[in-house]
Amino acid sequence: MASDLEPVPVNSQKHDPAWKHCHMYKSGDKVQLKCIYCGKMFKGGGIHRIKEHLAGQKGNASSCLRVQPDVRLMMQESLNGVVVKKRKKQKLADEIQNFNSGEPDSFANQCALSTEVVMLPEAIEPSSSLLVNQEQEDNVSNKRGEGRRKKGFKVRKNSNALAISDSVYDDSKRVNHQVSLAIGRFFLDAGVPLDAANSIYFQPMIDAISSQGLGVVGPSYHDLRSWILKNTVQEVRSDVDQCMGSWGKSGCSILADEWISENGKTFLNFSVYCPEGLMFLKSFDGTNVMDSTESLFTLFKEVIEEVGVRNVLQIVTKNEGRYVELGKQIVDNFPTIFWTPCASHCVDLILEDFRELEWISTILEQARSISKFIYNHSLVLNMMRRYTFGVDIVVVGPTSSSTDFSTLKRMVSVKHNLQSMVTSEEWMECSYSKKEEGYTTLDYISNPSFWSMCTVITHLTDPLLRLLRIVSGKKRPGMGYVYAGVYRAKEAIKKELVDKKDYMVYWNIIDRRWEQLRRHPLHTAGFYLNPKYFYSTEGDIHLQIRSSVYDCVERLIPDTTIQDKIVKETTLYRESAGDFGRKIAIRGRDTLFPAEWWSTYGGACPNLVRLAIRILSQTCSLVGCNPNKISFQHIHETKNYVEHQRLSDIVFVQYNMRLKQMFYNKEQENTDPISYENINSVEAWVTEKEIHTNEIGRSDWMTVDPPIGNVMILGPEADDIEALGEGFDDHEIFDGLKDTGDENGENNVQQLGVSAYVILIDY
């Protein structure tokens, strides 16, 4: 039957969005449509039935289990639009019928509506400079109460058109208010975390409910834990299967993350990374095996064999003693697999060591005192957000050390705004500014030396923050960039401090934490195989890092014949011969991802291309979501086999849905630093040592303006990878650092505070 079907091209006059997600076939005089995701064939119903199929809407078509969430949402919105149009059309027909039947009152009342149109928000154009004009700010402070009520609204009148009455506008607001209250009651009664409203599935749920009109009955408890869970598991497994299909070409990395629950149990969560996405595999209760290398190896061996030994390039874990021993055992038993310590963990430890230096610790403590004073008084917090145009000074990072240095950088960016705030009349009239903490805040913000030292710290740590974002990135594999990122971090420190005895202190910190990764073959080979970096190096540097490529060849390619072919093909790459030397390929070094560049221009080197793509497709770090919101503990506590499998499926769905949301969606910019969900990383910046009950009334949370997250006003952020640039010719960095003893070692750490103050004299 299928052989009788004749493909028919979809012409440009078919504007329905669903046409892009199906193929059209003709069998005689009949037209059939085929879903491009699951392959289901529809012999009738037209494009509307395909749309119902993709939207997962009950009716005349079964739901597609393979369609992407964004496509499903688009189809749901399209169907909702059709329903709204039908309702409007029917309402208009009823009104016309009533008018013609001699009942003009309703129509006449509509014609008599007020001519005042609903107030529309005006576009606010920020000034080119973040520095706030003092006179403007005084006007803002004098009109604060009025501004909150009118805030950018204006009234337009049009006597020639029907307008929406104030009463209709108020009714609309009341309906939305009631809906929000109903949703809020459910969140609070069920104990649902409030940040669940940020889920990409939240609004589609509301849209689906509203599209069915009144009287919709929600699923029961047993519906949720039976057929709904089953269908969702099938959807998630479809995404997982798509990732698994790419492992043969790109290879994959097994990520093993350790998590300790509130009751002291230790769980090992295994995920698999590839360029197609990140998938959660399974969780083990490792409480009783963490101290036994043999028992740990048995767990890891089971996971490796499940994923497939031929697919796995590396096992990524934390850089701790037991994992070092485990890594040696894995490498000995699996000759084609590397063990790699988590690069994000290593960078974070470097930042922690920087933070412990006395002069940096002092400046951070002063900056924290400013932040804690601002964020613990609602009046001052609102004032700060007005002067910074909604930009918060606290940046929520993944760890406390990244939060510290990211926040310090943000404070430097809005320095002039903070200075304008503490010299304004509004600040002088504020009762909190006359407290001891207020005077201290004024002293620090007005002190040029404080800001100069903040600037130096920012210059020293910003390249490490960039490296942290690169190695923990979810959308772009970091293996081709990590080596260049460490180089740039050292280079920036050397340029900032100039004197060897000063910058060696920081270099020694980096080398001590990066020791196991400094000469890791995968990192070095990633640099060598990234054409943008490889062709921008000169001299003998190629010779120094080429041996790491050979290490990868010998370990990852067991076939000696293919090994020899790869070594020969590296000559073509090194000499930029054949397609590698084309002008389009040279331009592509800057515009294409490294793996994409190899697949495009490496046709003459098929064996080297396969190796390059597999290496450049790997991550460098453990990447996962917050395990506190996943029910791992429930799996291992239940002793019923049936319920154990159900709970395992729930965890499988929860973890993978959150990973997908992290992997494909932009992070929230308007994160509130004072929210309890962020307390682990921002505690030092927003919390006091103790809460005084008599102060609570003065910090009423209802009076705090919500965060805007208007960071775009600071200017566009440079792409982290683009900022790495080209040119790597400092042999001192490439050669690695030797132990130079007390002269350049840790004995200089405390002396560096003096050196830093000397440097600041030049600022």
C-alpha positions in Angstrom: 0.0 0.0 0.0 2.8 2.4 0.9 4.3 2.0 -2.5 1.2 3.4 -4.1 1.6 6.7 -2.2 3.0 9.6 -4.3 4.7 12.4 -2.4 3.1 15.8 -2.9 5.0 19.1 -2.2 3.3 21.5 0.2 2.8 24.8 -1.8 3.5 28.2 -0.3 -0.2 29.1 -0.1 -0.8 26.7 2.8 -0.2 29.1 5.8 -1.2 26.9 8.7 1.8 26.2 10.9 1.1 22.5 11.1 2.0 22.0 7.4 5.7 22.4 8.4 5.4 19.3 10.6 3.9 16.8 8.2 4.4 15.3 4.7 1.6 15.1 2.1 1.0 12.0 -0.1 -1.5 11.2 -2.8 -3.1 7.9 -3.4 -5.3 8.1 -6.4 -7.7 11.1 -5.7 -7.2 10.9 -2.0 -4.7 12.9 0.0 -3.0 11.5 3.1 -0.9 13.3 5.7 2.1 11.8 7.6 3.5 13.1 10.9 7.2 13.7 10.5 7.9 12.8 14.2 6.2 9.5 14.8 5.4 8.5 11.2 1.6 8.1 11.8 -0.5 8.3 8.6 -3.8 10.2 8.5 -6.2 9.2 5.8 -8.7 11.9 6.6 -9.4 14.9 8.8 -7.0 17.3 7.0 -4.5 19.6 8.6 -6.7 20.1 11.7 -6.4 16.5 12.7 -2.6 16.6 12.3 -2.6 19.7 14.5 -4.7 17.9 17.2 -2.3 15.0 17.0 0.8 17.3 17.5 -0.9 19.3 20.2 -1.8 16.1 22.2 -5.4 17.3 22.3 -8.0 14.6 22.9 -10.5 14.2 20.1 -10.3 12.7 16.7 -6.5 11.9 16.8 -4.1 10.1 19.0 -1.3 12.1 20.6 2.1 12.2 19.1 4.7 10.9 21.6 7.8 12.2 19.8 6.9 15.8 19.0 9.2 18.4 20.6 7.6 20.5 23.5 7.9 23.8 21.7 6.1 22.4 18.6 3.4 20.9 20.9 2.9 24.3 22.5 2.7 26.0 19.1 0.0 23.7 18.0 -1.9 24.1 21.2 -1.8 27.9 20.8 -2.9 27.6 17.2 -5.9 25.4 18.2 -6.8 27.9 21.0 -6.8 30.7 18.5 -9.3 28.8 16.3 -11.6 28.3 19.4 -11.4 32.0 20.2 -12.2 33.0 16.7 -15.2 30.7 16.6 -16.5 32.1 19.9 -16.1 35.7 18.7 -17.8 34.9 15.4 -20.7 33.3 17.3 -21.0 36.2 19.7 -21.1 38.7 16.9 -23.8 36.6 15.2 -25.9 36.5 18.4 -25.6 40.3 18.8 -26.7 40.9 15.2 -29.6 38.6 15.7 -30.6 40.3 18.9 -30.4 43.7 17.2 -32.5 42.6 14.2 -35.1 41.1 16.5 -35.9 44.4 18.1 -33.7 44.2 21.2 -31.2 47.0 20.6 -30.4 47.7 24.3 -27.2 45.6 24.4 -25.9 47.1 21.2 -26.9 50.6 22.2 -25.1 50.2 25.5 -22.0 49.2 23.7 -22.1 52.3 21.6 -22.5 54.5 24.6 -19.3 53.3 26.2 -16.8 55.8 27.5 -14.3 57.1 24.9 -11.4 56.6 27.3 -9.2 53.8 26.0 -7.4 51.5 28.4 -4.2 53.2 29.6 -1.1 51.8 27.8 2.4 51.7 29.3 4.8 54.0 27.6 8.2 52.7 26.5 10.9 53.8 28.8 14.2 54.6 27.1 17.1 54.4 29.5 19.8 57.0 29.3 23.1 56.1 27.6 24.9 56.2 30.9 24.0 54.3 34.1 25.0 57.3 36.1 21.8 58.8 37.4 21.2 62.5 37.2 20.7 63.9 40.7 17.9 66.3 39.7 16.0 63.5 38.0 16.4 61.3 41.0 15.1 64.0 43.3 12.0 64.2 41.1 11.6 60.5 41.3 11.8 60.5 45.1 9.3 63.4 45.4 6.8 61.7 43.2 7.3 58.2 44.4 3.7 57.6 45.6 2.1 59.1 42.5 4.5 57.3 40.2 3.6 53.9 41.6 -0.1 54.5 40.8 0.5 55.9 37.3 3.9 54.5 36.4 4.3 55.3 32.7 0.6 55.3 31.7 -1.1 57.7 29.5 -4.7 58.1 28.3 -5.7 58.2 24.6 -9.1 59.2 23.3 -10.7 58.4 20.0 -14.3 59.6 19.5 -14.6 57.7 16.2 -14.1 54.2 17.6 -15.7 52.0 20.2 -13.5 51.8 23.4 -13.3 49.4 26.3 -15.0 50.7 29.4 -13.3 51.0 32.7 -15.7 48.5 34.2 -14.8 45.9 31.5 -11.1 46.5 32.2 -11.7 46.1 36.0 -13.7 42.9 35.4 -10.8 41.5 33.4 -8.3 42.3 36.1 -10.6 40.7 38.7 -10.8 37.5 36.7 -7.1 37.3 36.4 -6.8 38.1 40.1 -9.1 35.2 40.9 -7.2 32.8 38.7 -3.9 33.8 40.3 -5.4 33.4 43.8 -6.7 29.9 42.9 -3.3 28.8 41.6 -1.6 30.3 44.6 -3.8 28.4 47.0 -3.0 25.2 45.3 0.8 25.9 45.4 0.6 26.8 49.1 -1.7 24.0 50.2 0.3 21.3 48.3 3.7 22.7 49.4 4.7 23.1 45.8 8.0 25.2 45.5 7.0 28.7 44.3 9.7 28.7 41.7 7.8 25.9 40.0 6.0 28.7 38.2 9.2 29.1 36.2 8.7 25.7 34.6 8.3 25.7 30.8 5.3 23.4 31.3 3.4 25.8 33.6 1.9 28.2 31.1 1.0 25.4 28.6 -0.9 23.7 31.4 -2.9 26.9 32.1 -3.5 27.3 28.3 -4.8 23.7 28.0 -7.2 24.2 30.9 -8.5 27.5 29.7 -9.0 26.2 26.1 -11.6 23.7 27.4 -13.8 26.3 29.0 -15.6 26.0 32.3 -16.3 22.7 34.1 -12.9 21.0 33.3 -12.3 18.2 35.8 -8.6 17.7 36.7 -6.9 14.3 36.8 -7.3 12.3 40.0 -4.4 11.1 42.2 -4.7 7.7 40.5 -4.7 9.2 37.0 -1.5 11.0 37.8 0.3 7.9 39.0 -1.0 5.6 36.3 -1.7 6.5 32.7 -0.4 10.0 32.9 2.9 8.9 34.3 3.0 6.1 31.7 2.5 8.5 28.8 5.1 10.9 30.2 7.6 8.2 30.6 7.1 7.2 27.0 7.6 10.9 25.9 10.8 11.2 27.9 12.1 7.8 26.7 11.6 9.0 23.1 13.9 12.0 23.8 16.4 9.6 25.5 16.4 7.3 22.5 17.1 10.2 20.2 20.2 11.0 22.3 21.3 7.4 22.4 21.1 7.2 18.6 24.0 9.7 18.4 26.4 8.0 20.7 27.9 5.9 18.0 29.1 8.9 16.1 29.9 11.5 18.7 30.7 9.2 21.7 29.5 10.2 25.1 30.6 11.0 28.7 29.3 9.3 31.8 28.8 11.8 34.6 28.7 10.5 38.2 27.5 13.0 40.7 27.5 12.5 44.5 24.7 13.9 46.6 24.1 13.6 50.4 20.4 13.8 51.5 19.2 15.5 54.7 19.2 12.2 56.6 22.8 11.6 55.7 22.4 9.1 52.9 24.8 9.3 49.9 23.3 8.8 46.4 25.3 8.4 43.2 23.4 9.8 40.2 24.6 8.8 36.8 23.9 10.9 33.7 25.1 10.6 30.1 26.3 13.7 28.1 26.5 14.1 24.3 25.9 17.1 22.0 22.3 16.0 21.4 21.5 16.5 25.1 22.0 15.4 28.7 20.1 12.4 30.0 19.7 11.0 33.5 20.3 7.3 33.6 19.8 5.9 37.1 20.5 6.5 40.8 22.2 4.2 43.4 22.2 4.4 47.2 25.9 4.4 47.8 25.8 5.0 51.5 27.4 1.6 52.3 29.8 1.4 49.4 31.5 4.9 49.2 34.5 3.7 51.3 35.1 0.6 49.2 36.8 1.2 45.8 35.9 -2.3 44.7 32.2 -1.8 45.4 32.3 1.6 43.7 34.0 0.0 40.7 31.3 -2.6 40.4 28.6 0.1 40.2 30.5 2.0 37.6 31.2 -1.1 35.6 27.5 -1.9 35.4 26.7 1.6 34.1 29.6 1.5 31.5 28.4 -1.8 30.1 24.8 -0.5 30.0 25.8 2.6 28.0 28.2 0.5 25.8 32.0 0.4 26.2 32.5 1.5 22.6 30.4 4.6 23.1 32.1 5.9 26.3 35.2 8.2 26.0 35.4 9.3 29.6 34.0 9.0 33.2 33.7 12.4 34.9 33.6 12.5 38.7 34.6 14.9 41.5 38.3 15.3 42.2 38.5 13.5 45.6 40.7 10.8 46.9 38.3 7.8 46.5 37.5 8.8 43.0 41.2 9.1 42.1 41.7 5.5 43.1 38.5 4.5 41.3 39.7 6.3 38.2 42.9 4.3 38.1 40.9 1.1 38.4 38.5 2.1 35.6 41.5 3.0 33.3 43.2 -0.3 34.0 40.0 -2.4 33.3 38.7 -0.3 30.4 41.7 0.5 28.1 39.6 2.7 25.8 38.2 5.0 28.5 39.6 8.0 30.3 38.9 9.1 33.8 38.5 12.9 34.1 38.1 15.0 37.3 35.3 17.6 37.1 36.8 20.8 35.7 34.1 23.0 37.3 34.9 21.6 40.7 38.6 22.4 40.1 37.9 26.0 39.0 35.7 26.5 42.0 38.4 25.4 44.3 40.8 27.8 42.6 38.3 30.7 43.3 38.0 29.5 46.9 41.8 29.7 47.3 41.8 33.2 45.8 39.1 34.2 48.3 41.1 33.0 51.2 44.0 35.5 50.5 43.9 38.1 53.2 43.6 41.2 51.1 40.9 39.7 48.9 39.0 38.4 51.9 39.1 41.9 53.4 37.6 43.6 50.3 34.9 40.9 50.0 33.9 41.4 53.6 33.5 45.2 53.0 31.5 44.6 49.9 29.3 42.1 51.7 28.6 44.7 54.4 27.2 47.0 51.7 25.1 44.3 50.2 23.7 43.0 53.5 22.7 46.5 54.6 20.9 47.1 51.3 19.1 43.8 51.0 17.9 43.7 54.6 15.9 47.0 54.5 13.1 47.2 52.0 13.2 51.0 51.7 17.0 50.9 50.9 16.5 48.0 48.5 13.8 49.8 46.5 16.0 52.9 46.4 19.0 50.9 45.1 16.9 49.2 42.4 15.6 52.6 41.2 19.1 54.1 41.0 20.5 51.0 39.1 17.4 50.8 36.8 16.4 47.4 38.2 19.9 45.9 38.1 20.6 43.9 41.3 24.1 44.1 42.8 24.1 40.5 44.0 24.6 37.9 41.2 23.3 34.4 42.0 26.1 32.0 41.0 26.1 28.1 41.1 28.6 28.2 44.0 29.4 30.6 46.8 32.8 31.5 45.4 31.4 32.2 41.9 28.7 34.3 43.6 31.4 36.3 45.5 33.4 37.4 42.5 30.5 37.8 40.1 28.8 40.1 42.6 32.0 42.1 43.1 32.2 42.6 39.3 28.5 43.7 39.2 29.1 46.2 42.0 32.0 47.7 40.0 29.7 48.0 37.0 27.1 50.0 38.9 29.7 51.9 41.1 28.5 55.4 39.8 24.9 54.5 40.5 25.6 53.5 44.1 27.7 56.7 44.6 24.8 58.7 43.2 22.4 57.0 45.6 24.4 57.7 48.8 24.9 61.4 47.9 21.2 62.0 47.0 18.7 63.9 49.1 16.6 60.7 49.3 19.4 58.9 51.1 20.0 61.8 53.5 16.4 61.8 54.5 16.3 58.0 54.9 16.3 57.0 58.6 18.4 53.9 57.9 21.2 56.0 56.5 21.8 57.5 59.9 22.4 54.1 61.5 25.9 52.8 62.0 25.6 50.4 59.1 24.4 53.2 56.9 27.5 55.4 57.7 29.7 52.4 57.0 28.0 51.8 53.6 28.5 55.5 52.8 32.2 55.3 53.7 32.9 52.3 51.5 31.0 53.4 48.5 32.7 56.9 48.7 36.2 55.4 49.0 38.2 55.4 45.8 40.7 52.9 47.2 37.9 50.4 47.9 36.8 50.6 44.3 40.3 50.3 42.9 40.9 47.1 44.8 37.6 45.7 43.7 38.7 46.5 40.1 42.0 44.6 40.5 40.2 41.6 42.0 37.7 41.6 39.1 40.6 41.6 36.6 42.2 38.7 38.3 39.1 36.5 38.7 37.0 37.4 35.6 38.9 35.0 33.3 38.3 32.2 35.8 34.6 33.0 36.0 34.6 32.8 32.2 36.4 29.5 32.3 33.8 28.2 34.8 31.0 29.1 32.5 32.7 27.5 29.6 33.5 24.2 31.3 30.0 23.9 32.9 28.2 25.0 29.8 25.2 22.9 28.7 24.7 24.0 25.1 28.2 23.8 23.8 30.8 21.0 24.6 33.7 22.5 26.5 36.4 20.0 25.5 37.8 22.2 22.7 38.1 25.3 24.8 39.1 24.3 28.4 42.9 24.4 27.6 42.7 27.8 26.0 40.6 29.0 29.0 43.3 28.1 31.5 45.9 29.7 29.3 43.9 33.0 29.2 43.3 33.0 32.9 47.1 32.8 33.6 47.8 35.3 30.9 45.4 37.8 32.4 46.9 37.5 35.8 50.4 37.9 34.4 49.4 41.1 32.6 47.7 42.5 35.6 50.5 41.9 38.2 53.5 42.0 35.8 56.1 41.1 38.6 56.8 37.4 38.6 56.9 37.1 42.3 53.3 38.5 42.5 51.7 36.5 39.7 53.4 33.3 40.6 51.4 33.2 43.8 48.2 32.9 41.7 49.8 30.6 39.1 50.8 28.2 41.9 47.2 28.2 43.2 45.9 27.4 39.7 48.6 24.7 39.1 48.0 23.0 42.5 44.2 22.7 41.9 44.6 21.9 38.2 47.4 19.4 38.5 45.5 16.3 37.5 43.9 18.2 34.5 46.9 20.3 33.4 48.2 17.6 31.1 45.0 15.6 30.6 45.2 14.1 27.1 41.6 14.9 26.2 42.0 18.6 27.2 45.2 19.0 25.3 43.9 17.1 22.3 40.8 19.3 22.3 43.0 22.4 22.0 45.1 20.8 19.2 42.0 19.7 17.2 40.3 23.1 17.6 41.3 24.8 14.3 40.8 28.3 15.6 43.5 27.8 18.3 45.7 25.3 16.5 46.4 27.6 13.5 47.0 30.7 15.8 49.9 29.1 17.7 53.5 29.4 16.6 56.9 27.8 17.1 57.4 24.5 19.0 54.1 24.7 20.9 52.6 22.2 18.5 55.3 19.7 19.3 54.7 20.0 23.0 51.0 19.2 22.8 51.0 16.7 19.9 52.1 13.9 22.1 48.8 14.2 24.0 46.9 13.7 20.7 48.9 10.5 20.3 48.0 9.4 23.8 44.3 9.8 22.8 44.9 7.9 19.5 46.5 4.9 21.4 43.9 4.8 24.1 40.7 5.5 22.1 41.5 3.6 19.0 42.4 -0.1 19.7 43.0 -0.9 16.0 46.7 -0.3 15.2 46.0 0.0 11.5 43.6 2.9 12.1 46.1 4.4 14.5 48.7 4.6 11.8 46.3 6.1 9.4 45.4 8.8 11.9 49.0 9.7 12.5 49.5 10.2 8.7 46.3 12.3 8.4 47.5 14.7 11.1 50.2 15.8 8.6 47.5 17.1 6.3 45.9 19.0 9.1 49.2 20.3 10.4 50.2 21.7 7.0 46.6 22.9 6.2 46.7 20.9 3.0 43.8 20.1 0.7 40.3 21.3 1.8 41.8 22.4 5.1 43.6 25.2 3.3 40.6 26.5 1.3 39.6 30.1 2.0 36.1 29.0 3.0 37.7 26.5 5.5 39.9 29.3 6.9 36.9 31.5 7.5 35.1 28.6 9.0 37.6 28.3 11.8 36.0 31.3 13.4 32.4 30.7 12.4 31.8 27.0 12.9 31.9 24.8 16.0 35.1 22.7 15.9 33.3 19.4 15.4 31.2 20.9 12.6 34.3 22.3 10.9 35.9 18.8 10.9 32.8 17.1 9.5 32.6 19.8 6.8 36.2 20.0 5.6 37.9 16.8 6.8 36.8 14.5 4.0 40.4 13.6 3.1 41.0 12.5 6.7 38.1 10.2 7.6 39.9 8.5 10.5 41.1 11.7 12.0 37.7 13.3 11.5 36.0 10.5 13.5 38.5 10.9 16.4 38.3 14.7 16.3 34.5 14.8 16.4 34.4 12.3 19.3 36.9 14.3 21.4 35.4 17.7 20.6 31.9 16.5 21.4 32.6 15.9 25.1 31.9 18.0 28.2 34.5 18.7 30.9 32.3 18.8 34.0 29.5 17.4 35.9 26.3 19.0 34.8 23.0 18.4 36.7 20.0 20.1 38.3 19.1 20.6 41.9 18.8 17.1 43.4 16.9 18.5 46.5 13.8 18.7 44.3 14.0 15.1 43.0 12.6 12.2 45.0 15.7 10.0 45.1 15.3 9.1 48.7 11.8 7.7 48.1 13.1 5.1 45.6 15.6 3.6 48.1 13.2 3.7 51.1 10.3 1.7 49.7 10.5 -2.1 49.9 7.6 -2.8 47.6 8.8 -3.9 44.1 5.7 -2.5 42.3 5.9 0.9 44.0 9.7 0.9 43.7 9.4 0.8 39.9 6.8 3.5 39.8 9.0 5.8 42.0 11.9 5.0 39.7 9.9 6.1 36.7 8.9 9.3 38.5 12.5 10.2 39.2 13.5 9.3 35.7 10.8 11.6 34.3 11.5 14.4 36.8 15.3 14.5 36.4 15.2 14.3 32.6 12.5 16.9 32.2 14.5 19.3 34.3 17.7 18.6 32.5 16.0 19.3 29.2 14.7 22.5 30.5 18.2 23.5 31.7 19.7 22.4 28.4 17.5 24.2 26.0 16.2 27.3 27.8 17.7 30.6 28.9 18.1 31.1 32.6 15.9 33.5 34.4 17.5 37.0 34.5 15.2 38.4 37.2 16.2 35.9 39.9 15.6 37.5 43.3 18.8 37.3 45.4 16.9 37.2 48.6 14.7 34.2 47.7 15.3 31.2 50.0 15.9 29.0 46.9 19.2 30.8 46.4 20.3 30.9 50.0 23.1 28.3 49.6 25.2 30.5 47.3 24.2 34.0 48.4 23.9 33.6 52.1 27.0 35.8 52.9 25.6 38.7 50.8 22.0 38.9 52.0 21.7 37.5 55.5 22.4 39.0 58.9 23.9 37.1 61.8 20.5 37.2 63.6 17.0 38.6 63.0 15.7 41.2 65.5 12.0 41.0 65.8 11.6 44.7 66.3 13.1 45.3 62.9 10.7 43.1 60.9 8.0 45.8 60.6 10.4 48.1 59.0 11.3 45.5 56.3 7.8 44.6 55.2 8.2 42.2 52.3 5.0 43.5 50.7 6.6 46.9 50.1 9.6 45.5 48.1 9.5 46.1 44.4 10.0 42.8 42.4 13.4 42.4 40.7 13.5 43.4 37.1 16.7 41.8 36.0 17.4 44.7 33.6 21.0 43.7 33.0 20.9 44.6 29.4 21.3 48.2 30.4 24.9 47.3 31.4 25.7 46.7 27.8 26.0 43.4 25.8 28.0 40.6 27.5 30.9 39.3 25.4 30.5 35.7 24.4 32.8 33.7 26.7 34.3 31.6 24.0 34.8 34.5 21.6 36.5 36.4 24.4 39.2 33.7 24.4 40.5 35.1 21.2 43.5 33.8 19.2 47.3 33.7 19.7 49.0 31.5 22.2 52.7 32.2 22.2 53.7 32.5 25.9 56.0 29.5 26.4 56.1 30.1 30.2 52.4 29.2 30.4 52.7 26.2 28.0 55.7 24.8 29.7 54.0 24.5 33.0 55.3 25.8 36.3 58.0 24.1 38.4 58.0 24.3 42.2 60.1 27.4 42.8 60.3 27.1 46.5 59.6 29.7 49.1 60.6 32.6 46.9 57.6 32.3 44.7 55.5 29.9 46.7 52.9 30.1 49.4 55.1 32.2 51.7 54.3 35.1 49.4 50.6 34.8 49.8 50.4 37.0 52.9 52.9 39.5 51.4 50.7 39.9 48.4 48.4 42.2 50.3 51.3 44.7 50.4 52.0 44.3 46.7 48.4 44.8 45.9 48.2 48.1 47.8 51.4 49.3 46.0 49.7 48.4 42.6 46.7 50.5 43.6 48.8 53.6 43.9 49.0 53.6 40.1 45.2 53.6 39.6 
